[in-house]
Amino acid sequence: MKRISKYDKLIIGVGAGLFLPFLTALIIYFFSTDGMSLVKYWEQLNRSNIMTHSISLCVLPNIVIFLIFNRLNIMNATRGVLAVTIMWALLVLALKLLR
């Protein structure tokens, strides 16, 4: 248990909560485009009005890491993931309200 407790830091949760959605977005990009540049892909998402849907989809894997951290009882890291997920949700809300 001592080995796991060294990862019980808020910054670990924040880092995981930020990194995982970007990794998910990159994976979705590579599997959903046929050689389209990242800028054109971003513009296509924006034109299609599915940017908020895409962000929500990319944040979904944070649930898995939240549950893993919770199961391992490393609560500070769990709080970090939750805080970042709430920030992502506020970003989606702001994008929805501004359109």
C-alpha positions in Angstrom: 0.0 0.0 0.0 2.9 2.3 0.6 3.9 2.1 -3.1 0.4 3.4 -4.1 0.3 6.1 -1.5 3.2 8.0 -3.2 0.9 8.7 -6.1 -1.8 10.2 -3.9 -1.1 13.8 -5.0 -3.5 16.3 -6.4 -1.1 17.0 -9.3 -1.2 13.4 -10.4 -5.0 13.5 -10.7 -4.9 16.9 -12.5 -2.2 15.6 -14.9 -4.2 12.5 -15.6 -7.4 14.4 -16.0 -5.8 16.7 -18.5 -3.7 14.2 -20.4 -6.3 11.5 -21.0 -8.8 13.7 -22.9 -6.1 15.0 -25.2 -4.9 11.4 -25.8 -8.5 10.4 -26.5 -8.9 13.3 -28.9 -5.7 12.3 -30.7 -6.8 8.7 -31.0 -10.2 9.8 -32.4 -8.5 12.1 -34.8 -6.2 9.3 -36.2 -9.1 6.9 -36.6 -11.6 9.3 -38.1 -9.7 11.1 -40.7 -8.1 10.1 -44.0 -5.0 12.2 -44.0 -6.8 15.4 -43.1 -4.7 18.0 -41.3 -5.4 18.7 -37.7 -6.4 22.3 -38.4 -8.9 21.2 -41.1 -10.3 18.6 -38.8 -10.8 21.2 -36.1 -12.5 23.5 -38.5 -14.8 20.7 -39.7 -15.8 20.0 -36.1 -16.5 23.7 -35.6 -18.5 24.0 -38.8 -20.6 20.9 -38.0 -21.4 22.3 -34.6 -20.2 19.1 -32.8 -17.3 20.6 -30.9 -19.0 20.3 -27.6 -20.0 16.7 -28.4 -16.4 15.9 -29.2 -15.1 17.4 -26.0 -17.6 15.5 -24.0 -16.7 12.3 -25.7 -13.0 12.9 -25.0 -13.6 13.6 -21.3 -15.6 10.4 -20.9 -12.5 8.2 -20.2 -11.9 10.4 -17.1 -14.6 8.3 -15.4 -12.5 5.2 -15.7 -9.4 6.9 -14.2 -11.6 8.4 -11.5 -13.0 5.0 -10.6 -9.5 3.4 -10.6 -8.1 6.1 -8.3 -11.2 5.8 -6.1 -10.8 2.0 -5.9 -7.1 2.3 -5.0 -8.2 4.8 -2.2 -5.9 7.6 -3.4 -8.3 10.3 -2.7 -6.1 13.4 -3.5 -5.6 12.1 -7.0 -9.3 11.3 -7.3 -10.1 14.9 -6.3 -7.7 16.2 -9.0 -9.4 14.1 -11.7 -12.8 15.3 -10.5 -11.7 19.0 -10.5 -10.4 18.8 -14.0 -13.5 17.0 -15.2 -15.7 19.7 -13.7 -13.5 22.3 -15.5 -14.0 20.4 -18.8 -17.8 20.4 -18.1 -17.7 24.2 -17.5 -15.9 24.7 -20.8 -18.6 22.7 -22.6 -21.3 24.7 -20.9 -19.6 28.0 -21.9 -19.2 26.8 -25.5 -22.9 25.9 -25.6 -24.0 29.2 -24.1 -21.8 31.3 -26.4 -23.2 29.7 -29.6 
